[in-house]
Amino acid sequence: MRPNPLLPLAALAFALAACSQEAPPPAAKAAAQPQESPFQITATIQDIMDSEVDPSADALWATTGFVADKTGVHDKTPHTDAEWTAARKNALILIEATNLLRMEGRKVAERELDKEEKGGVEDPAIIQKNIEANRAAFIGFARRLHDVGTNMLQAIQKRDVAGMDKAGEDMDAACEACHRTFWYPNAVEPIQTLEPPK
């Protein structure tokens, strides 16, 4: 009696069918269940602004332009390798801080904001509510700051002072756009003047 050549194929088909009915792989099970965030959020948005965004931005703005005092005019541009390295570190702090700002679940503030921080908004809860209602806009502002921070980093790495100056202007505009939307939307636009204050 000759062996049936179709038997091995039938056995293979049966084995494949049995495999297809087995439990899904662990990765598929994990994807089906809601994942707990790996992040443990401690700082508020205001904490990140006070400890990372503002100090790094101020340091970067201080790396371009000139200052005149009694001893003469001083170029603020980095000159030594250490000064360029410090500028690069500040750009990286600013860039990465924008990722922290975008994390879900971060509160605006744990304390009352001071008068300057409040602007046209009296209560951090109002800022929180506005951010939650317009989260896409808030994310967009943070991404914009990330992008101009990246431009600043690239200019620093090239030691391109003109590029740093342009990135500094864009950085100021990005910060102010977010602040005027969420932090002090009711603040009066300051009058621009070339006259010194009296």
C-alpha positions as CSV (number, residue, x, y, z in Angstrom):
1,M,0.0,0.0,0.0
2,R,1.4,3.4,-1.0
3,P,1.6,6.2,1.6
4,N,-0.8,9.0,1.0
5,P,1.3,12.1,0.1
6,L,-1.5,14.4,1.4
7,L,-1.2,13.2,5.0
8,P,1.9,15.3,5.9
9,L,0.2,18.4,4.4
10,A,-3.0,17.7,6.4
11,A,-1.0,17.4,9.6
12,L,0.8,20.6,8.9
13,A,-2.5,22.4,8.2
14,F,-3.9,21.0,11.5
15,A,-0.9,22.2,13.5
16,L,-1.0,25.7,12.0
17,A,-4.7,25.9,12.8
18,A,-4.0,24.9,16.4
19,C,-1.3,27.5,16.7
20,S,-3.6,30.2,15.5
21,Q,-6.1,29.4,18.3
22,E,-3.5,29.8,21.0
23,A,-3.5,32.7,23.5
24,P,-2.2,36.0,22.0
25,P,1.4,36.8,22.7
26,P,2.3,38.8,25.9
27,A,2.8,42.0,23.9
28,A,-0.7,41.8,22.5
29,K,-2.1,41.2,26.0
30,A,-0.2,44.2,27.3
31,A,-1.5,46.5,24.5
32,A,-5.1,45.5,25.3
33,Q,-4.7,46.7,29.0
34,P,-4.4,50.3,30.0
35,Q,-0.8,51.1,30.8
36,E,0.3,52.9,34.0
37,S,2.4,55.9,33.3
38,P,6.1,55.2,34.0
39,F,6.5,58.9,35.1
40,Q,6.1,60.2,38.6
41,I,5.2,63.8,38.3
42,T,6.3,66.0,41.2
43,A,7.0,69.5,39.9
44,T,4.2,71.9,38.7
45,I,4.4,73.9,35.5
46,Q,5.3,76.9,37.5
47,D,8.1,75.0,39.2
48,I,9.5,74.0,35.8
49,M,9.3,77.6,34.6
50,D,11.0,78.9,37.8
51,S,13.8,76.3,38.0
52,E,14.5,75.4,34.3
53,V,12.8,77.4,31.6
54,D,13.4,80.9,33.0
55,P,17.0,80.5,34.2
56,S,18.1,78.8,31.0
57,A,16.3,81.3,28.8
58,D,17.8,84.2,30.7
59,A,21.2,82.7,30.4
60,L,20.8,82.3,26.7
61,W,19.5,85.8,26.2
62,A,22.6,87.0,28.0
63,T,24.9,85.4,25.4
64,T,24.1,87.9,22.6
65,G,24.4,91.6,22.3
66,F,26.4,94.3,24.0
67,V,26.3,95.9,27.4
68,A,27.5,99.5,28.0
69,D,28.6,100.6,31.4
70,K,31.1,103.1,33.0
71,T,34.0,100.9,31.8
72,G,32.9,100.8,28.2
73,V,30.9,98.5,25.8
74,H,31.1,94.8,26.5
75,D,30.3,92.0,24.0
76,K,28.2,89.3,25.7
77,T,29.0,86.6,23.1
78,P,30.7,83.5,24.5
79,H,34.5,83.6,23.8
80,T,36.0,80.6,25.6
81,D,35.2,76.9,25.1
82,A,33.8,76.9,28.7
83,E,31.4,79.7,27.8
84,W,30.2,77.9,24.7
85,T,29.7,74.7,26.6
86,A,27.7,76.6,29.3
87,A,25.5,78.1,26.5
88,R,25.0,74.6,25.0
89,K,23.9,73.2,28.4
90,N,21.4,76.0,28.9
91,A,19.9,75.3,25.4
92,L,19.6,71.6,26.2
93,I,17.9,72.4,29.6
94,L,15.4,74.7,27.8
95,I,14.6,72.2,25.1
96,E,14.1,69.2,27.4
97,A,12.0,71.3,29.8
98,T,9.4,71.7,27.0
99,N,8.9,67.9,27.1
100,L,8.3,68.1,30.9
101,L,5.7,70.9,30.3
102,R,3.8,68.7,27.9
103,M,3.4,65.7,30.3
104,E,-0.2,64.7,31.1
105,G,-1.3,65.2,34.7
106,R,1.1,68.1,35.6
107,K,-0.6,70.8,37.7
108,V,-0.1,74.5,37.0
109,A,0.9,75.5,40.5
110,E,0.7,74.5,44.2
111,R,0.9,78.1,45.5
112,E,-0.6,81.5,44.8
113,L,1.2,83.3,42.0
114,D,2.8,86.6,42.8
115,K,1.6,89.8,41.2
116,E,3.9,89.7,38.2
117,E,3.1,86.0,37.6
118,K,-0.6,86.6,37.8
119,G,-0.9,89.4,35.3
120,G,-4.5,89.4,34.2
121,V,-5.3,86.1,35.9
122,E,-6.0,86.0,39.7
123,D,-6.1,82.2,40.3
124,P,-3.9,79.4,39.1
125,A,-7.1,77.3,38.9
126,I,-8.2,79.5,36.1
127,I,-5.0,78.9,34.2
128,Q,-5.3,75.1,34.9
129,K,-8.9,75.2,33.5
130,N,-7.9,77.1,30.4
131,I,-5.0,74.8,29.7
132,E,-7.2,71.7,30.1
133,A,-9.8,73.3,27.8
134,N,-7.2,74.2,25.2
135,R,-4.6,71.6,25.6
136,A,-3.8,71.4,21.9
137,A,-2.8,75.1,22.0
138,F,-0.7,74.6,25.1
139,I,1.1,71.7,23.5
140,G,1.6,73.8,20.4
141,F,3.2,76.6,22.3
142,A,5.5,74.1,24.1
143,R,6.5,72.6,20.8
144,R,7.2,76.0,19.4
145,L,9.6,76.8,22.3
146,H,11.2,73.4,21.7
147,D,11.8,74.3,18.0
148,V,13.3,77.7,18.7
149,G,15.4,76.2,21.5
150,T,16.7,73.7,19.0
151,N,17.5,76.5,16.6
152,M,19.4,78.2,19.4
153,L,21.3,74.9,20.1
154,Q,22.3,74.5,16.4
155,A,23.5,78.2,16.3
156,I,25.6,77.6,19.4
157,Q,27.1,74.5,18.0
158,K,28.1,76.4,14.9
159,R,29.1,79.4,17.0
160,D,26.8,81.5,14.8
161,V,26.2,84.6,16.8
162,A,23.6,86.0,14.3
163,G,21.7,82.8,14.4
164,M,21.8,82.9,18.2
165,D,20.4,86.4,18.2
166,K,17.6,85.4,15.9
167,A,16.8,82.4,18.0
168,G,16.7,84.6,21.1
169,E,14.1,86.9,19.5
170,D,12.0,83.9,18.4
171,M,12.3,82.4,21.9
172,D,11.0,85.6,23.5
173,A,8.1,85.6,21.0
174,A,7.3,82.0,21.8
175,C,7.3,82.5,25.5
176,E,5.2,85.7,25.3
177,A,2.6,84.0,23.0
178,C,1.9,81.3,25.6
179,H,2.0,83.6,28.6
180,R,-0.5,86.0,26.9
181,T,-2.8,83.1,26.1
182,F,-2.8,81.3,29.5
183,W,-1.0,83.3,32.2
184,Y,-2.1,86.9,31.7
185,P,-4.6,87.1,28.9
186,N,-6.1,90.3,30.4
187,A,-2.9,92.2,30.9
188,V,-2.7,95.5,29.2
189,E,-0.2,95.6,26.3
190,P,2.8,97.7,27.5
191,I,3.5,100.9,25.6
192,Q,6.7,100.6,23.6
193,T,8.9,103.7,23.9
194,L,12.5,104.6,23.4
195,E,12.5,107.1,26.2
196,P,14.0,105.9,29.5
197,P,11.6,105.5,32.4
198,K,11.4,108.6,34.7
